[in-house]
Structures are given as structure tokens and as C-alpha cells.
């Protein structure tokens, strides 16, 4: 009985094949997983970042794919080991892709940090340039102011040089000229003829500089009654102001004030210092602005 | 004529073959350990947050590999362990790439802010 025996053996073999497949795993169609692996490796190869940053992983994916292809030729379409290699190749290709992405991102963070430094540096440089320009401008302004002061001083000097017997001093309030008391007799407020030359020159200066104003301030020493001194100083200041106006200077530009014993420039303890206190000061403004008053006794 | 006893004999025979086919190699303890540590590395790389699908695949494969090993299915266990390892690696690198991309996005945003800020603070050009 040859035939039943053979069929029994065949049945046993068929069953073995079925049970092996069922018991171990269901092998997928290798052509499908191979197709996936080829696509994944091709995609990874097409990405220049992968060959730059994940060459090792790409190489491993290629080798796994070659193994899978080779085994597929040898073992047919349902070999679990073929499918296994193909799966590993697919995953390795994906790993290569992710690795490359990570490295690209790392490089971008690094270049971003460099860019950040560059922006900060540029901002600082521009700030420094701006500060430098501002400093230069401040220096220019200071130089201009200095030049203006120098010009004003030279004007004061010019005026002083023109006016004999007068001291001229540049102050915040203007050019201050001091007429001493030899231009008046004691207790009197009429200008002596010797004052005429000084007044002429002050008037000429004011005519040349029509924007400037003049303030005449009279002072006495501390001898005598306060009221008398106040009145005398006012009359002397008025006399000088009148003399200036008589030389063609508009009354709007001339102001006369008597301060009496206030604002002494010396001690009043002896004849010499008392003489210094007896004086008329003529303040010529620096510009068209009114001359600031002496706010409180003692201040300049 | 195939009798019931023939079928039984064939079944026994095939079982014997099957055992020989499946459990011929020793259980791949090393591969399982490697796969396990790969999964752990992926978890440390925050794959649970950034590459959940990939990590879950790796975990499932590792569990399957373990259960195949318990059934002394050495070949299957070895393949599943190898696959779990690459799945875990993919999860790890995917998570790392995503996190790095987040840093790139943050950097881009901060650069944008910085550019706007410096543009706003740019002093007007000094007049020459």
C-alpha cells in the first residue's frame, strides 16, 4: 500500500508547514515590505542632509536592504527573515532622516546664536556711534558757547579800552562798567563835564548795538541816613541815564535804579573802601532781553 | 485511506517538527536586553511626549519579543527584539529632532523680537 502511506506523509508535512507558520508568526508578503524599504532608503538618499549628517545610518539602511533583496531572491516571497531585514532597513532609513533633521536643527540653533550676537553687536556699535555723535555735537556746542563768550569778552574789552577811567567786566547780567564817584561832587548828582567822554562812548556803543539795553545803578557808602543815600543814588543814576538818553538812546532801552547803601563792594571801614562803594554801575545787556534785577542784597 | 489515527500521528509529528523549527536556537537574552535599554533611552529622550506612536510600537514589539521568548520561540523573539530596538531608536531620534526643532522655533521667535526691538531702539541717524 504505497499510495496511502505517501498521502499520510504529505498530510503530515502540510500540517507541519501550517503549524510552523501559525505558531511562529504570520510572515507578511515580502514584496510589500521590500517595496516600503526601497522607498524609505531612496527617500533618505535623496535628502542631502542625510548624507551629510547621518551617513552611518544611511549606510546601515542600504546594507540591510541589500540583505533583504538578496534573501528575497533566494527564499521567495514569504520568508520571515527577508521581511525582517526589510523592516529594519525601513526603520534605519527613517532613523537616518530624523537624525539628519536633529543635526540640521542643532546647526540652525548655532547659527541663530551667532546671528543674535551679530544683531547685539550691531546695535551696540550703532549706539556707540550715536553717543559719539552726540558727544561731538556737545563739544561743538560748547566750543560755540565759548566762542560767543570770547566774543562778548572781547567786546567788553573793546568797550573798556574805549572808555578810559572805566572798568568793564563781563557778567551773567551783561557788561558792567563802573563809574567812580570822582564824576560827581560830594552830595551832588550833576555829572561833571569830565564824564561826558565816557557817556559819549557808551551812547555810541549802544547806537552801534541797537538790540542792547542799558541799566544804570547808583550806590553810596554807609555814611549818612539810609533814605538820603537811597535818594542820592537814584538821582545820580537818573543823571547818568538822562545823559545817555540825551545822546539819542531811546528811553525804552535805558533804566535807572538807586540802591543806596545796598550791595557794597568793599567794607565801608575806611575812606578807600567807602570810595569804592560810592559808584554808578552801567550794565549793558548781552542781547535784547531785559537785564535781570538784583534780587536780594548781597547777590551779584 | 486516511484514518483518524493517521491525522493524530501527523499532528504529533508536526508538533515535533514545529518545536524543532521554532525553538532550535537558545532564547536571545542579549537582544531582549538591548531592546529594553533602547526603549528606556527613548523614554529618557521624552519620546512619550514627542514620539508616542513610535515609542508605543517599540514597547509592543518588546512585549511581543518577551512573550515569544517565554514560549521559547527563539527566532521570533530575536527578530521582534531587533525590531523593538530600531523602533525605539526611531522613537528616540524623532523625539530629539522634534525637541531640537522646538529650540529652533524659539530661537527664530527671539531673533524676530530682538530685530524688532533693536529697530525700535535704533537712534535716528545723527545729522552730519
Interface residues (C-beta under 8 A of the other chain):
Chain A: X4 X7 X8 X11 X12 X13 X15 X16 X18 X19 X20 X23 X24 X25 X80 X81 X84 X87 X88 X91 X92 X94 X95 X98 X99 X101 X102 X105 X106 X108 X109 X112 X113 X115 X116 X119 X120 X122 X123 X126 X127 X129 X130 X133 X134 X137
Chain B: X1 X2 X6 X7 X9 X10 X11 X13 X14 X15 X17 X18 X21 X22 X73 X75 X76 X79 X82 X83 X86 X87 X89 X90 X93 X94 X96 X97 X100 X101 X103 X104 X107 X108 X110 X111 X114 X115 X118 X121 X122 X123 X126
